[in-house]
Amino acid sequence: MHHRQLGRTGIAVSVLGLGTMTFGEQNTEAEAHAQLDRALAAGINFIDTAEIYPVPPRAETYGRTECFIGSWLRSRRCRDRLVLATKVAGPGDWLPYLRGGHNRLNRANIEAAVEGSLQRLQTDVIDLYQLHWPDRHTNFFGKLGYAHDPAERSVALLETFQVLADLVRAGKIRQVGVSNETPWGLMRALQIAEAEGLPRPVAIQNPYNLLNRTFEIGLAEVALREDCGLLAYSPLAFGVLSGKYLGGARPPGARLTLFQRFQRYSNPQGQKAAAAYIDLARRWGLDPAQMALAWVCNQPFVTAALIGATRLEQLETDLDSADLRLPAELLAAIEQIHQGQPNPCP
């Protein structure tokens, strides 16, 4: 398992990180522990979660994923071997149960979120604490166009990062990051941090895969020039790039079978492009999921790809991508498909 530096911190994280949003919904506590055991044995030291996990988020399951990770950490006594990341939720009327339904990225909410995560994770400190999505209205979660609202009232990034700085000083978090962020948002956060002497974002967690390469348009340059690498989520596009949904298939127990809300990678253009990538992988004698993951990890602005699984067999397949190197001819063929159908599922 290869490792890369997290920002300018000197902290080394595995190029594959374990995403955990199925823990507590599609996976039992025992299954979650088995995945964590296998990931650790394979050399993964980076575990990513969030206060609202599992997904889809519900009041009944809020925080359950962190609880499962916490019980595993307590029983395995391996905290010192891990880089543990979690996230504070941003505002949204779709989370009415979260801190009274008025969650903003201000002092009261962030401090309450950190305390809750520390308790559930059964740890004294969070290595990487991320803003799950911006407080302001902007284009994320699949939105390309930006509609400006001059009357908007949002929590200023300065206020948010001042709170994070206090939590770093208190020893409750070590590093900070952003997620589902835009080029303006990332650059503004970096500018504020440097001007005010506040913690500098060390990573950005955004979607990135063969069907959604929008990160390359404005954020890749920022990630490289500012040493704020991408933690790529959905590197398999909700599993679409594994081939299991090819031809409209809906395997029992799979995410797209269980939850109708996950349609981001299911439009006709995306299905056509996915079929082309899957066919290409098979013609090269490769597992489609492994090719897709290796391609993501090959990008110079990527710090880690966050893999998620519901079954150990899926996790094993993903783990085997860590040492896969794609030849130049195959990379050129991937690029040709992309040019013919660029970013079908932003």
PyMOL commands that set and color helices and strands:
alter all, ss='L'
color gray80, all
select helices_A, chain A and resi 29-41+59-61+64-76+79-81+99-101+107-121+157-169+183-196+215-225+240-242+246-248+255-258+268-283+288-297+312-319+328-340
alter helices_A, ss='H'
color red, helices_A
select strands_A, chain A and resi 3-5+12-14+16-19+46-48+83-88+126-131+173-179+201-207+229-233+302-307
alter strands_A, ss='S'
color yellow, strands_A
deselect
rebuild
show_as cartoon
